[in-house]
Amino acid sequence: MKTKICAFTLATLLSTASFTTYAADDATNVKNPRYEASVLVKEAFNKIEKNYTCEDSHISGYYKESVLRAGETISLNEAMVDIEKASYMTSKQDKIIVKQVRKNSKPNQDPFLIKLQGGPNNVLKLDLVKYSLPECDNKKMTELYAFEYDSPVVIDGKVMYVVKFDQIQACEDILYRGKIFIDSKSHAVAKVEFNMNVEERGDAYLSFIKNKPSHMKIAVTDATYIVGYKEYNGKWYYDHSRSDIDFSVRSKKQGINTKYSVTSGIVVTSYNTSPESLKGHIFKSNEILADNIANEDESLIWELYDELMYLAML
């Protein structure tokens, strides 16, 4: 089955659809399971084969990345992409082909040049159902993290159990904290919101910055992530993901004392479950989208996809 979203269809979708909403009042009569939250999390990841597609699928999507300096956008890149989404039951990696690129960047006058290496590959790796949290296999989550229930909520008309998690103790690796939203009926992971525990970790920049000049001091102040899934005909599919990284840069040598924000995200625009192979150049994890040649395309579809991404992340 293949579903395409044309400009007209997407415009109608944006004006009428009910996107992710929280309606706590609708979940007031729902009680959390009697067993421990860690048991529910284990069950959710043990049910991946039942709740998610076990076949490769092809996705069309919209990708956007931006760099802000002191709250002002200095780089903005967008792309329409095709993705070969590998089965959730294999270790096979997802593949991305960049079809069209649109750029809106100011001439670089910043002494600290920022480019996002990997682009859409990075946010696709936020699919925790497939790739798990960094430095942590899903089967070992309960060894590194403590879990507790929060109040149930409603997302897209479905009651969700909410499980909060945080690292059990300090360790060499930088771990995470956040919330896992688990469908109360199927026990599928429907959404994860999480942060890297960068507080009081002077080495956190090593996870993001390459080739740092020795005279610069960089401190990561916040690293926030989100990944969401949608259910269709009893199966759950990857729908969107986003990364927001904030950091400060200081250099007495160059007179810099500035805050930067780097944001990147993908939202799915159509699915195709046919086994056809992707055709074109596979975008590699060491490539930089900003270096690609932009298409001179100023059609309305870019704005519609941008609005779709905004609504998906709510």
N, C-alpha and C positions, 0 to 999 in steps of 0.2 A: 504494500500500500504506500502511495506517495501523496503527500499533501503539500501543495504549493501555495504560498501566500503572495498574491499580486498586490500592487499598490492600493487598489480599491478595496480588496478584501481586508488588507491590513488596517486601512483607515476605519472600516466598519468595526473591525475587531477592537481597535483602540477606543472607540466611542461607546461600545456596548458591553464589552466583556467585564466580568468581575475578577480582578486579579487578586493576588495574595492579600488577605485581610485578616486582622485579628479581631475576634469577637468573643472576649472572655466570658460575657454573660451567657452565651450559648453553651459553654462548657462547664458551667457551675455545678451541674448535676453529675458530672463525670468524675469518678474517683480514680486515683492512680492505682496501679496494680498493688497487691499486697506484698509481693516479693520485692527484693531489693532492686534499685535502679540499675545496678551493674548487670543483673540477670536479664533485664529487658534489653539492654544494649547488646549483650552477647547474642540474645535471640534474634535481634534485628539483623545483625551481621551474619548470623548463621542461616538466615532466610534469603540471602541474596539470590541464590539460584531460583527460588520460588517467586520472588517479587520483582526481579529485574530481567530484562531480556538476556537470553543466553546466546544470541546470535549477533554477528557483526551488523551494524546499521550505518546508514549514511545520513549525515546531518548537514543542513545549510544553516549558517549562522551569521551573526553580526558581531564584530569585535571592535572594541574602542579602547584606546590608551591615551592618557594625558599626563603631563607634567606641569605642576603649578609651583611658582616661586613667590613666596610671600602672598599667596592667595591669587596670583595672576597667572593665567594659562600662558605658558611659553612654548608648549608643544602639544599638538593634538593629532592623532593618527587614527583612522578608521579603516576597516576592511570587511569585505564580504568574503566569507570563507566556506569551503566544503570540508567536512570532517568525516573520516572513516572511523567510526566509534567501535572500538573492539569489544567483544563479548565481555561481560562482567565475570565470566568463569574462566578466563585465560589471563596469562601474564602479557599477552600481546599489547603493544602500545598503540594509542590513538595516533592517527596521522591527519595532518592539516594541509590543505592547499589554499593559498591566498588567491582569490579571483580578481578582486578589484580593491584599490587602495585610494583613500582620499586623505590629504594632509592639509593642516592649517597651522603651520608653525611659524613663529617669528624668526627673523634672522638672528642667529646665535650670537649674543653679546654677553653671555653668561660665562664667567671664568670656570665654572664647574659644569662640564658637559655631561648631560644625562641622556642615555639611550637605553631602551628596554630590550635586553637580549632575550630571545626566545619568544617574545610577544604572546600570541594566543596559546602557545604550548604551555606557558606557565599557568595561566588561569584554568586551562583544561585539566591540569594536574590537581586542581582543587576538588575534583570529583572523588570525595573520600570513600565512597562506596567501592570504587575500583582501586584507588591508589593508597588509601588509608592516610592517616596523619603522618607527616614526615618523621622519620626516625622511630616509627612505631607501627608494627603490623597490627591489623585490626584484631587479630586473635590474642595479642598481648596488651591490648589497651588497658585492661583491668589491673595489669601489673604496674603501670605507670600513672594511672589516673584514678581519682576518686569520683564517684557519681552520686547524685542525689536528685530527687524529683523536684520539679517546680510545678506551678499550677498548669493544668491542661488549657489549651487554646484551640481556636478554630482557624484553619487555613484553607481557603478555597472550598469552604463548606464541609471540610473533614475535621473531625476531632483529633487533636494531636496530643500525645503525652510529651512533656518537655523534660529532658534530663540535662541537668547542669554537670559540667565536668571541669576538673582542674588537676594539675599535677600533684602527686602525693607528697613529694619532697624535692628539694633542690638537687640538681644533677648537672653534669657537664653539658649535656645537650639542652638547647633551649626548647621547652615544650609549650603547651597551649592550654587555654581555658575557653569554655564556650557553652553552647546549648545545642542539643540534638533533638530535633522534632520528629517524633515517631508516630506514624499513623496508628490509631488505636485499634483498627480492625485487622489490618494485614501485618502490622508491626514492621512496615517498611520505613526506612529512613527517608523522610520527605524533605528535610532541610537541615543544614548545619550552619550555625553562626559561631565563629571562633576567632580568638586573638592569640598571637604569639606573645609569650610572657617576656617581653623585652625590658621590663622595668629592672633597673639596677644591673643590666647586662651590657657593659661597655663593649662587649664583643659582638653584639647583635648585628652590627653593620656588615660583618663578614658574610652574613647570609644573603645580602642584597647587593653589595658594592664590590666591583672589581676595579683593580688598578687605582686605588686611592693614593693620591699624592701624600708623601710623608709629612708635609707641613699642614695638612688638613686634619681637623678633628670632626668626626661624624658620629652623631648619636641618634639611634632610631627611637622615636618617642611613641609610635603606635604602629601596629601591624594587624589589620582587621581583614577577615575573609568571610565569604558567604558562598554556599553552594545550594542549589535547589533542584528538585525533581518534580515531574508531573506524572500523574497516573492516567493511563489510557488502556481500556479493555483489560483491566486486571494486572497490567504490568507497569512498572515505574521506569521513567526515562530521564536521563540528564536533561535539564532545562536551562540552567544559567549558573554562572559563577562570577565572583568579583574579588579583587584584591585592592586594598587601600593601605599604602605605606606612607607614614609621615616621618621625616627626619630633619635634623638641623645640621648645618655645615658651618664650621668656623675656621678661619685662616688669618692669622695676623699678617702673614707675608703678603696676601692679596687683599686684605681688608674686607673679608667676607664674614658675615654673621647673619645667615639667612635660613629660613625654614622652607622645606620643599615637601610637596605631596605628589605621590605617583599612584595613579589609579588605572586599573585595566580590568576589562570584563568581557564576557561572551554571553549572548542570549541566542537560543535556538529559534530559527524562523521556519524550518520545515524538516520533516523526517522522511526517509526513504529506506525501507527495510529490505530492498532488493540487494542481492549479493554482487552487484556490479562494482568493479574496481575503480578507484578514483584515477583520473587522468590529469597529469600536470606535475609541476615541481612540488615535492613535499617540503614544506617549510620546516627547517631544522631548528633545534634548540639553541644553536649558536648564532642564528641569524637575527637581524634587527629590522623590524618592519619599517622604521623611519628611513632606512636606506633604499627601500623599494621605490620604483618609479610610480608616481601617482597617476590615476586616471582622471581625465578632465570630465568628471561626471558630477553635475550639480542637481540631479533629479531629486524629486520629493522623497524617494524611497529612503534616502539616508536619514532624513529627519524622522520619518515614520519608524524606522528601525531604532533610532536613538530613543524615541519615546517608548517603544516597546521594551527596551532595556531598562529604562527608568521605572516603568510600571512593574516589571518582573522583580526588581530589586526591593520593592516596597515591603 
